[in-house]
Amino acid sequence: MQLNQRVYEAQVKSSNPSQELPEKVLQFGEGNFLRGFVDWMIQEMNKQGLFNGRVVAIQPTPHGKVVPKLNAQNGLYTYIQKGIHNGETIDDAEVITSISRGINPYQDWDKVLEVAASPDIEVVFSNTTEAGLVYEKEPYEPEKAPLSFPGKLALALHHRYLAKLPGWLIVPCELVDNNGEFLQSIVVMKAKDWELSEDFVRWVQEENQFCNTLVDRIVPGYPRGEETTYEERLGYSDKLVVIGEPYHLFAIEGDEKAEQVLPFVDAGLNVKWGDVAPQRTIKVKLLNGPHTMLSAVGYLAGVDTVGEAMRHPVLRPFVENALSSELIPAFDFDEQEKQAFAQSVIERFENPFTQHYLTDIGMNATQKWKSRLLPSLFTYVEKEQQVPPLLALSFAAQLLYGRPVARDGAFLTGKRENDLYQIRDQDEAIALFEREWSTFDIEQQSIDSFVQNILAEKDVWGSDLNEITGWKDAVVSNVTAMLQEGVLETISQHIGPYSKGRK
């Protein structure tokens, strides 16, 4: 039996009180993270009668596959918290009822605008990844959905403005510095590009509150390969099961009105209102950074999940050494806090109850590398006057991970021995990898040219990375070694001896 309203009422609860609640949230994104973080939090508030509202989830890209599944299940899905919390083992399953429906804006843009003009909508959440929070020129076609998330938000806001309705509390969850302020600036640029009125621009700036935020919860998502186990446990089939750790932190810069609209703290959730900059810095540097460093290295080394990597005799020291020798020294912060946070990261990576797939972390990898790791690279080089060897190794692995064997619609297909994987990235990165790998050969001159061309792509990296002294040579050396000797052998040269066959 597939989870839906009828199955929910028969198998789980006698009724779903959330069905009677008004739609109060417009959410751009319907992926694992938002469903295992924001939508779970809204459920917690609803259970205590503190928020009393539901979410309308908007598909962020034309390639999304979640909305049809979500609507087939009447907005329902199962969230499973698995992990160790305060020394206690947690393995709890709960059907989340806070989403009312999903909308594909590329098919039903009029429905999105209808939601935007609802007096009940108070809050906007988003998580379109770092790649989604960017400015790009787009034509003004109000009758259809813009491709970009800021474009969709700008037109939704304009529709609301024309309806003479109050502005929104806008809470982006993308891991971008000052994400609220940045999103507001892009919306204003869109309004000016499209020659919308100055009064609308003023309304955007003065009648809407854009909050800077920081989010922290590891949400591996769907338990691939364990579908039968979970179906037997739950008593129904759920195509949208989300697995996540118990730990969560949501830091939000908002005023008292925002706290009243979103009474997270009253619901007992780990939400901190105030300056997010310090927490953002340490989290992005020491949790998201090593995640991104590990994704291509670990996958090409033969493991599939973060947990497997932390049990591996070569990959675990890679993560630990990257933290201690390259990431921790690359930013100024209280030393004890950095060390304590890094230790907590290792413990969370070790969580035996979650399967956090490296290929999931590898989605939009170039943008993640740009925002999460390039700042550490620049700072390390400036401080130490040399290239950080493990960052160079990780970057080289990322280039090999982007090697395509076929096209897959808007994306590419890569291959690890007999396993195929999807290379899902920005259009600029996809075009770059496809172009450069198409002319690649194993000759050293070709490797030099290949790396130089990729590093020079300012549209992808934001600058010409060939200008970092020693960086090109370090990347070339690692690409060459990985192609000739293998990924594990190359890593072992940096972190110690590797015994073949040991995992």
N, C-alpha and C positions, 0 to 999 in steps of 0.2 A: 504494500500500500504506500502510495506516495503521499507525503505530508501535504495537507491542504486544510481548509477550514473544517470540512466534515470529519476528517480523520482526527484533527486536533480536538474537536468537541467529543468525539467518541473515545479516543485513546488517552488524551492528556487531561483536558479540562471539560467540564460540562458546558462552559460558554467562554467566549472571549470578550471580556469587557472593553478591551481596547477598540473593538469594532465601533463602539459608540462615540469614541473620542474624536474631536475635530482634527483636521490636518493642520499642524502648526509649524512644521519644519519643511523647508525646501532644501534638499540635499543633492549636491552635484557629486555623484560617485555612488557606487553600489557594491564595491569590492569587499574583500574579506576584512580589511582593516576597519572601515567605517562600520560594518555590521558587527564586528567583534569589539568595538570601542564605543563610538558615539551612540549607535542604536541600542547597544546593551545598556549604556548609561541612561538613556531616555526610558528604557524599560524599567530600570531601577527606580527612577523618579515616579513613573506612572504607578508602579506597584504600591508606592507610599502616598499616592494622591497629591503629589507635589507639582507635577508638570501637566499631566492630563492632555496629552497631544500625541499625534502620530506624524510619521515622516513620509514625504513623497520623494522617492529616490529617482534621480535623473541619470540616465546612461551618459557617461562623459565623452565617449568616442564612438565612431560608426562601427567599430569592430567588437563592441561589447556583446557578451553572451549571457549576462546575468539576468537582465530584465525579463526575458521570456520565462526563465525558470522561476523567478521571484513571483511573477503574476500567476503562473500555474499553481503555485503553492499559497496563493492568496496573501502574499507578503510575509509568510511565516518561514522560519528557518530555526535550526537548533544551534545554540552556542554552547560549547563544551570548554569549561575551564579545567586545565590539567597542569599540575606542577606542584612545587613545594612552596608553601607560604607560611612564614613564621614557624618553620619546623614541622608543619603539618602537610600531609599529602592531600591534595584536592583533585577530585575528578567528578565534577558536577555537570549535568546536562540540563538545559532549559530551553524551551521553545520561546523565541523572541517574537513578540506580537506588535512591536512599535512601528513597523513599516506598513503603511496602508496599501501601497502599490508602487510599481516602477513605470517610468515613461521613457520611451525611446524618442528623443527630441528630433531625430532625423526623419522620423515617420510621423510624429504627432507633436510638432512644435506648438500648435494651437492649444494643446492640453497643458503644456508648460506655462504658456502665457495666462491661461485660465487660472492656474494655481497661483501665479505671480499676482493676480488681481484679487485674490481671496483676502478678505479682511482678517481671517484667522491666522494667516501665515505671519509668524513673528521672527523666525530665526532661519538663517542660511548656514549650513555646514558644507564643507567640501573636502575632498581628498582626491586630487587628480594627479598625484605625484609631482615631483619637482618639474618634470617635463610639461605638466599642464599649466603651471603658473608662470607663463611667459607672455611677452607682448609680441604680437605679429600683426601685420597689416591684413585686413580682411574687407571684402566689399560689404556695403550696407544693404542687406536684404532682410528687412524686418519680418517678412512672411516665412522665412526659413531659419533653421538653427545655424548660428555661426559654428565653425569647427572648434574654435578655442573655448575653453571654460570662461575666461574673462569676458569674451564676446557674448556668450549666452547670458552671463550675469548682467552685463550692461543692458542688453535688450529687455531682460526680465525686470530690471529696475526701472527702465524707461516706461515699460508698460504699466508698472505700478504707479509711477509718478503721474502718468496721464490719467489714471483712475483716481487721483487725488487721495491716495492712501498713505498711512504713515510708513516711514522707512523701516529697515530691518536691522537686527543684530546679526552681523556677518562674521562667522567664525571659521576661517580656513584652517585645515589641518596639514597642509603641505609643509614639508621640512625645508622651508626657505626662511632666511633671516628676515625678521620684520614682515612676516607673510601678510598680515592684515593691511599694513600701510602700503606694501608693494601691490597687493591686489587692488586696493583703492586707486592707486596711481595708474594702473593699467586700465581700469574701468573709465577713469577720467580721460585717458588718452583715446580710448575707443569712442567716447562721446564726442571728442573734438575731431577725430578722424571722420566721424559720420555726420558732423555738423549738427549735432543735437544742441538744444538751446543752452545758453549760459545759466538760465534758471534751473535747468535739470542738473547741470554740473554742480551748482551750489547745493541743490537738494541732496545729491549723492554725498557731498562732503559734510553737510551739516545735519542732515536728518537720518543718516545711517551710521551705525557704529561698526567700524572694521577693527576686529581684535587681533593683535599679535598673539600667537599661541605656540605651545610646544606640546607634542603628544608623545607618549611612551608606553607602548605595550607590544610585545612580540605576538603577532597573530599569524601563525603559519598557514591557517586556512583549511582547505578541504583535505580530509584524510585519504589521499589517494592510495589505492591498494588495500584499504581496510574497510571498504564499503559494506561488505557482507557482515563483518564483525559489528559495525555500528548499527546496521539495519536490525540485526538480531537483538542487540542491546536496547535499542529505542522502540522497537515494535513497528517501525514504519521506515520507508525510504525517504531520504532527504538529500536532494542534489545540491543543497547549499549549506551543509554542515560547516560550521566554522570552529576550528580549534584555536585556543589562545591561552596564554599564561594567566595566572591570577593577578600578577602585578599590573598596575596601571597608574599612570600619572597624566593629568591634563593641567597644564599651566596656561592661564588666560589673562591677558591684559584687558580689563574691562571695568566700567564704572559700577556704581551701586545698582543702577537700573539693570545692567546686564546680569548681575548676581541674582536679582529678583526674578528675572525672566527665566534664568537657568539655575534653579536651586540645587545644584550638584552637591554642595557641601552639606546641606540639610539632609540629603539622602545618604550621607555617610561615604561618599565617593572621594577618592584621593585627587581632589581638584584644588589647585592653588591659584588664587587671584592676585595679580601683581606682576612685577617685572619678570619677564620670562628669559631675558638675555643670559644670565648665568647658567640656568638650568639647560637652556638650549645649547650653549657652548659645550658643556661637558657631555651632554647626551649625544649630540651630533658627532663630536670628535671621538668619543670612546665607546659608543655603542653602534651607531649607524656606520661610522668609519670602518671598524673591523669587519662588520657584516659585509660591506661592499668589497673590502680587500679580499675577503675569503671566498666570495661567490664564484668567480671564475677559476681561481686557484684550486679551490676544493673540488669543484665539479670536474675539471680537467684532470685532477689527480685521482679521480675514480670514486669519490663519495657523492652522495645525493643530498644529504641534509647537514645542517649545522651540528646536530647532535653526533652524527657519525664522525664529523671532522674533529670534534672535541674528544673523541675516543681513539683518534688516529695518532700513531707515534710520531708522525712528521707534521701533520697539520695543526695539532694542538700547540706544539712549540712555536710554529709559525705565528699563530694568533697571539700567544703570550708574548713572544719577542717583539711582534709588531706594536703591541700596546706599550710595552715597557721601554723599548729603545727608540721608537719613532713617533708614535702618536701622543703619548703622555708628554714627552719633552717639547712638542711642537706648539704648545699654547700655555699662556700664563694663567695659573689658577692655584688655589691652595693645594699644596702637595699632598697632604693627608686626604683631602677630599678626592683628588684625582686617583690616588691609590685605592681608596675604599670603593669608589665607583667602578674602577677597572676590575676589582675582585668580584663585585656584584655582577658585572657583565659576564665574566667567566662562568659564574654559577648559573646565570640565566641561559647562556649558550648551552650549558650541559644538560638542561632540563630533559630528563629521559622520557617525558610524557608528550612532547610535541615533536612533530615532524616538520621542521622549517626547511623547505626545499630551496636549495641553492639557485635553481633556475627561476624560482619566484623572486628571490632577492635580485637576480640578474636582469629583471625587466627594467628597461630605461636605464641601463647601467652607465652609459656615458654621462647622462645628466647627474646621476648619483655620484659618479666619480668627480665631476666638476664641482658639485656643491659640498660634498662631504670630505673629499680627500685632497683636492688640489690646494685648498688653503693650508693644510698641514704640510704639503710638499713645499710650498713657497716659504713658509715659516722655517721649516727644518733646514732648507738650503741656506737661508739667510743667517740662521743661528750657527749652523755647524760648518758652513762653507764646503759642503759635500752633498752628494745625492743619497737619500735614504734607500738602502739596498732592497728592503722588503716591499716598499712602495713601488719601486721600479719593477720588481718581480711580479707584483700584483697587476700593475699596468700592462706588462707584457702578456700576462695570461689573459687579460681582458681583450687584447687584440686577437689572440688565438681563438678565444671564445667566439668572437665575431666573424670567424671564417665560415662562409656559407657553402652549402652543397646544393641548395635549391632555393627558389623563391617560394614564399608562403603568403600569398596575397600582398598585404602592405608590409609584411615582415620577411624574415629569412629563416631558413632551416640550417642548423649546424649539426655536426656529427661527432660523437665521442665513441670511438670504436664501433660497436653495433647499435648504439643508442642515438636517436635523433632528438633534437631539442629545438625550441623556437627561439630565435633571436628577435626579441621585441624591443624596439628602441625608437628614438626620434627619427623622423624622416631623413634629416641631415646625416645622422649616424649610419642609418641603413644604406643610404646612397654611398657614403664614404667607404664603408666596409665592402660593399658589393663591387665598387669600382676598383679599389686597391687590391683586393684579393683576386680579382679577375686577371690581373697581369703579374701576379706574384710567382716567383720560382725560388728554389732553395739556394740559388747562388748568393754569396755574401753581398755582392753589389746590389742585388735585388732586395735583400732584407734591409739594407741601409736606406735605399730609396723608399721602400714600403713604409718603414717607421717614420722617416722624415716627412713624407707626404701626409701621414695621419696626424702627426704632431702639429703640422702647420695649419690644420683646419680650424680657423678661428670661429667659424659658425658652430662648431661642436664644442670646443674647449673654452671659448671666450678670449683666447690669446694664442700666439704661436709658441707652443711648448718647446720648440727647438731652441728658443732663447734662454732656457734654463741651462746653465753651464753643466755639462756632463750628463744631462738627462737622456738625450738621444742615444749616446753611447751605451748607457746602462740598460736602456730598453732593448736596443739592438742585441746586446750581449745576452740578455735573458731570453729574447725571442729565439735567437740562434741556439742557445743551450736547450731550450724546451723542445725545439724541433728535432735536434740531433740526439739528445740524451733522455728526453722525457721530462714531464712536469715534476714528478716526485724527486727524481735525481737532482734536478735544478734547485728545488727547495732545500734538499738535504745539504747542498753545498753552502747554503747560508746558515742553516740552523743546527747542523750536526749530521752524523752518519745515518744513512738510511739503509735498513736491511730489507732487501727485496722479499716480497711476499708477506711482510708483516703489516697487519692492519688492525 
